[in-house]
Every structure is written in C-alpha cells, then in structure tokens.
Amino acid sequence: MTQSRPLSTRDIILDAAEHLFAQQGHDNTSMRQITATANVNLSAVNYHFGSKDGLVQAVFQRRLAALNQERLAILDDLENQAKGQPLKPSQIVEAFFGPLVRYATGADHNHKAFVPLLERNMSDPGGFIRTLFVDEHTGILERFKHALLKSLPDVPEEEIIWRFHFMLGATSYAISGADVLRLVMNWPEPEHSDHAANTQKLLARLMSFLLGGLRAPLPNDGPLLPNSENRHDGASNGATRNLA
C-alpha cells in the first residue's frame, strides 16, 4: 500500500485560502485568517505568492490547471477514437467549454470559490486572458486551435481565433452573470431543483449558441449595411455547413 506524499506548504496555503474564499469570499478573507487556517506565518505566504493578489490568482490558476487536464484528456480520447479523421466542431467545443460549465455550476465548495474568482478576473479582460493562458497553459490553446483548424479547413485561422474569443466571453458570462440577470429581468427560478439537471440545461443552451456562432457565415470586407446586397446567406457559405 503506497502512502500519499505530504502536502507542500504551498498547497496547504492554497487549500486554506480556497476554503476561506468559498466560505466568505476573497475580499472578506484576511491574510491573518489564511495564515491561521494554514498554520503558517505571513512570510511563507509572501515567499510563495508575493501578496494576497498573487495568492488569489494562484488559487484560480490551480483550478484552471485541473480543468485543462480534463479538457486534454477528453480531446485525447476523441482524437484516438477518430483515428486521424477530423473531429466534429461540436465535439471540440464541448470538450473545451463543457468541463468549465460543469465545474463552475457544481454544488461543492470549489464552485463557491471559483465563480467569484472568475468574475474578478473578468473585470479585467486583459488580465483574465493572461491568467487563462499563462505559460503553463498555452499548450491547451494550441491543441484546441489545431483541432478546430483541422475540423474547419475552409475557415481562416484568424477567424477561428476570433470565434474562440467570442465563445470564451459568452461562456464566462453565462456562468457568472446569470444570477444577476435573472434578478434584474425577474426570471423564474431554475426549472429543476438539482444542480445536475440545471447544469445540463445550461450546457445544452450554451452549446446551441456557441455552435450557432461557428455556423455563422464568414464576414466580408465591406460595411455591414441593412440591405439585401450586404446580407449573408449562411446556406451559400460552404465553410460553415455541417458543423454539428
């Protein structure tokens, strides 16, 4: 029977911070509370993370790293099954965004810590993108980009990147902005009482929207005017057919 390795000081601090963030939010959590829960001194936090902001980002990045491992595992499995053939765009989109939605809408304490951190990063789009694709995570972006390019050979790489950017924003907003929008627009409460059913419904709606964006005709170079000469006919654009 193999014994698990003891947690490093860095992981102990991250676990303590995430637990407190889930209970009371990162803004309401003090460094003293974190050091007391982790049973370390302040110099240990400063050594590993530099500041509270650095610690908050490290908690967020650790969860993203776990999500990226799941995403790559799903993509690897799909590509192995495809045996060299292109994947369907819907498979690629679900492999990337599905784990994020399922994780962020979960019922455990990790969800309660992750979503506020996601919202915090979204308030600074440039910082959010840097956090999402810091050096250790850039490989996942390349893997999914190449999978989409192979799946959609008639769509230029620049257009793939732009559409991925739009999908990223839509997904992040769907996760973090729904409760506020529900309150403002007086939406009814979710149809199901269990998280799994609500998550599946949200994911189905989101995938339909994201794939609709992928199916959109390629833009032309002229001004988009509200007349028939500048309207696109999706049925006539071969690059966007059969994307499911």
Secondary structure per residue as TSV (DSSP state, phi and psi in degrees):
chain	resnum	aa	ss	phi	psi
A	1	M	-	360.0	122.6
A	2	T	-	-86.0	139.6
A	3	Q	-	-92.2	140.4
A	4	S	-	-72.2	144.8
A	5	R	-	-70.8	142.8
A	6	P	-	-64.5	148.8
A	7	L	-	-67.4	144.3
A	8	S	-	-74.6	162.8
A	9	T	H	-57.9	-39.2
A	10	R	H	-60.5	-45.4
A	11	D	H	-68.2	-35.8
A	12	I	H	-62.0	-42.8
A	13	I	H	-65.0	-43.8
A	14	L	H	-61.6	-43.2
A	15	D	H	-62.5	-43.7
A	16	A	H	-64.0	-44.5
A	17	A	H	-63.6	-45.3
A	18	E	H	-63.4	-39.1
A	19	H	H	-62.3	-44.8
A	20	L	H	-69.1	-38.9
A	21	F	H	-60.1	-39.4
A	22	A	H	-66.9	-34.4
A	23	Q	H	-77.4	-42.1
A	24	Q	H	-135.7	5.1
A	25	G	-	85.2	150.5
A	26	H	S	-71.3	-30.8
A	27	D	T	-67.8	-31.7
A	28	N	T	-92.6	3.4
A	29	T	-	-100.4	126.1
A	30	S	-	-93.9	159.3
A	31	M	H	-63.1	-34.2
A	32	R	H	-62.5	-40.8
A	33	Q	H	-63.6	-40.3
A	34	I	H	-65.9	-46.6
A	35	T	H	-65.3	-36.1
A	36	A	H	-67.4	-42.6
A	37	T	H	-67.2	-39.0
A	38	A	H	-82.0	-11.1
A	39	N	T	58.2	47.3
A	40	V	-	-132.1	168.2
A	41	N	-	-95.1	168.1
A	42	L	H	-62.8	-32.6
A	43	S	H	-62.7	-30.8
A	44	A	H	-66.9	-40.7
A	45	V	H	-65.2	-45.2
A	46	N	H	-63.7	-36.1
A	47	Y	H	-64.6	-44.1
A	48	H	H	-84.6	-29.5
A	49	F	H	-128.4	-13.4
A	50	G	S	84.0	-40.2
A	51	S	S	-165.0	174.8
A	52	K	H	-64.1	-40.8
A	53	D	H	-58.8	-41.3
A	54	G	H	-63.3	-37.7
A	55	L	H	-66.8	-43.4
A	56	V	H	-59.3	-45.2
A	57	Q	H	-65.1	-37.1
A	58	A	H	-65.8	-38.4
A	59	V	H	-61.1	-44.7
A	60	F	H	-65.0	-45.5
A	61	Q	H	-65.7	-34.1
A	62	R	H	-63.4	-40.4
A	63	R	H	-68.6	-37.6
A	64	L	H	-63.5	-38.2
A	65	A	H	-61.5	-42.3
A	66	A	H	-65.3	-40.1
A	67	L	H	-63.1	-42.0
A	68	N	H	-65.4	-35.5
A	69	Q	H	-62.2	-41.3
A	70	E	H	-65.6	-42.5
A	71	R	H	-59.8	-46.5
A	72	L	H	-65.6	-36.9
A	73	A	H	-62.7	-41.8
A	74	I	H	-65.1	-44.8
A	75	L	H	-64.6	-41.6
A	76	D	H	-58.8	-45.4
A	77	D	H	-63.7	-42.6
A	78	L	H	-64.3	-42.7
A	79	E	H	-69.0	-34.6
A	80	N	H	-64.8	-40.0
A	81	Q	H	-68.7	-32.7
A	82	A	H	-75.3	-20.2
A	83	K	T	52.4	50.2
A	84	G	T	92.1	-13.8
A	85	Q	S	-80.5	152.1
A	86	P	-	-63.2	144.3
A	87	L	-	-78.7	160.5
A	88	K	-	-73.9	142.3
A	89	P	H	-54.8	-35.7
A	90	S	H	-62.8	-35.0
A	91	Q	H	-66.1	-41.6
A	92	I	H	-67.7	-44.8
A	93	V	H	-63.4	-44.1
A	94	E	H	-66.4	-36.9
A	95	A	H	-64.4	-33.7
A	96	F	H	-84.0	-49.3
A	97	F	H	-90.9	-24.9
A	98	G	H	-59.0	-49.8
A	99	P	H	-59.0	-37.2
A	100	L	H	-64.0	-46.2
A	101	V	H	-64.4	-45.6
A	102	R	H	-63.2	-39.2
A	103	Y	H	-70.1	-46.9
A	104	A	H	-69.4	-24.2
A	105	T	T	-101.1	11.1
A	106	G	-	-68.6	168.0
A	107	A	S	-96.0	-8.0
A	108	D	S	-83.8	178.7
A	109	H	H	-68.0	-24.1
A	110	N	H	-61.7	-38.2
A	111	H	H	-61.2	-43.5
A	112	K	H	-64.9	-26.1
A	113	A	H	-88.8	-35.5
A	114	F	H	-72.7	-46.1
A	115	V	H	-62.7	-45.7
A	116	P	H	-60.3	-34.6
A	117	L	H	-69.0	-36.1
A	118	L	H	-62.2	-45.0
A	119	E	H	-62.9	-40.1
A	120	R	H	-60.2	-44.0
A	121	N	H	-71.1	-33.1
A	122	M	H	-68.0	-22.1
A	123	S	T	-67.1	-16.5
A	124	D	S	-126.1	88.2
A	125	P	H	-53.9	-39.8
A	126	G	H	-64.6	-43.2
A	127	G	H	-66.4	-35.3
A	128	F	H	-63.5	-44.8
A	129	I	H	-64.9	-41.9
A	130	R	H	-62.5	-41.1
A	131	T	H	-66.1	-41.3
A	132	L	H	-67.0	-35.2
A	133	F	T	-124.7	46.2
A	134	V	-	-64.4	169.9
A	135	D	G	-48.4	-43.6
A	136	E	G	-72.8	-8.2
A	137	H	G	-113.2	-0.4
A	138	T	H	-65.4	-27.7
A	139	G	H	-60.4	-34.4
A	140	I	H	-67.7	-37.7
A	141	L	H	-61.3	-43.1
A	142	E	H	-63.7	-42.6
A	143	R	H	-60.4	-46.7
A	144	F	H	-73.4	-33.9
A	145	K	H	-63.6	-45.9
A	146	H	H	-65.2	-35.7
A	147	A	H	-63.5	-40.9
A	148	L	H	-68.8	-39.4
A	149	L	H	-63.1	-38.5
A	150	K	H	-69.6	-36.0
A	151	S	H	-74.8	-31.4
A	152	L	-	-124.4	70.7
A	153	P	T	-65.8	-19.9
A	154	D	T	-89.7	-3.2
A	155	V	S	-98.6	125.1
A	156	P	-	-60.3	151.5
A	157	E	H	-58.8	-40.8
A	158	E	H	-60.2	-39.0
A	159	E	H	-69.4	-36.6
A	160	I	H	-59.4	-45.4
A	161	I	H	-63.9	-43.1
A	162	W	H	-62.8	-43.0
A	163	R	H	-68.8	-34.7
A	164	F	H	-64.4	-40.2
A	165	H	H	-59.6	-45.0
A	166	F	H	-65.1	-40.2
A	167	M	H	-64.7	-38.3
A	168	L	H	-61.6	-45.0
A	169	G	H	-65.0	-43.5
A	170	A	H	-62.4	-41.6
A	171	T	H	-67.2	-44.8
A	172	S	H	-60.8	-42.1
A	173	Y	H	-70.2	-36.6
A	174	A	H	-61.9	-34.9
A	175	I	H	-76.1	-46.3
A	176	S	H	-97.6	-19.1
A	177	G	S	-103.8	-4.6
A	178	A	H	-66.2	-40.2
A	179	D	H	-64.7	-42.8
A	180	V	H	-65.9	-44.1
A	181	L	H	-64.0	-36.8
A	182	R	H	-61.7	-40.8
A	183	L	H	-68.5	-46.4
A	184	V	H	-65.1	-40.0
A	185	M	T	-94.6	5.1
A	186	N	T	57.2	43.1
A	187	W	-	-68.5	152.7
A	188	P	-	-70.5	162.7
A	189	E	-	-65.0	160.6
A	190	P	-	-51.9	149.5
A	191	E	S	-67.2	-28.4
A	192	H	-	-119.0	151.4
A	193	S	S	-86.4	-17.9
A	194	D	S	-96.3	145.3
A	195	H	H	-63.0	-37.7
A	196	A	H	-61.5	-44.1
A	197	A	H	-66.5	-42.3
A	198	N	H	-65.0	-39.9
A	199	T	H	-63.6	-43.4
A	200	Q	H	-62.8	-38.8
A	201	K	H	-67.3	-43.7
A	202	L	H	-62.2	-43.9
A	203	L	H	-64.1	-40.5
A	204	A	H	-63.0	-43.5
A	205	R	H	-65.0	-43.5
A	206	L	H	-66.3	-44.2
A	207	M	H	-61.1	-39.2
A	208	S	H	-61.3	-41.7
A	209	F	H	-68.6	-45.8
A	210	L	H	-64.0	-42.5
A	211	L	H	-68.7	-30.0
A	212	G	H	-61.6	-37.8
A	213	G	H	-65.9	-39.2
A	214	L	H	-67.4	-31.3
A	215	R	H	-77.6	-12.3
A	216	A	S	-61.1	144.0
A	217	P	-	-60.0	153.0
A	218	L	-	-67.0	141.9
A	219	P	-	-70.9	150.3
A	220	N	-	-92.1	-179.6
A	221	D	S	-91.6	-7.2
A	222	G	S	-93.2	176.4
A	223	P	-	-69.0	143.2
A	224	L	-	-88.4	96.6
A	225	L	-	-103.3	150.4
A	226	P	S	-78.7	58.4
A	227	N	S	-137.0	168.0
A	228	S	G	-65.3	-27.2
A	229	E	G	-69.2	-25.8
A	230	N	G	-108.2	5.8
A	231	R	-	-82.6	143.2
A	232	H	-	-94.3	142.6
A	233	D	-	-106.5	106.0
A	234	G	G	-60.0	-29.8
A	235	A	G	-69.5	-21.5
A	236	S	G	-93.6	-2.6
A	237	N	-	-100.0	104.7
A	238	G	G	-64.8	-23.5
A	239	A	G	-71.0	-15.0
A	240	T	G	-118.2	17.3
A	241	R	S	-89.1	154.7
A	242	N	S	53.4	49.5
A	243	L	-	-94.5	-0.3
A	244	A	-	-75.1	360.0
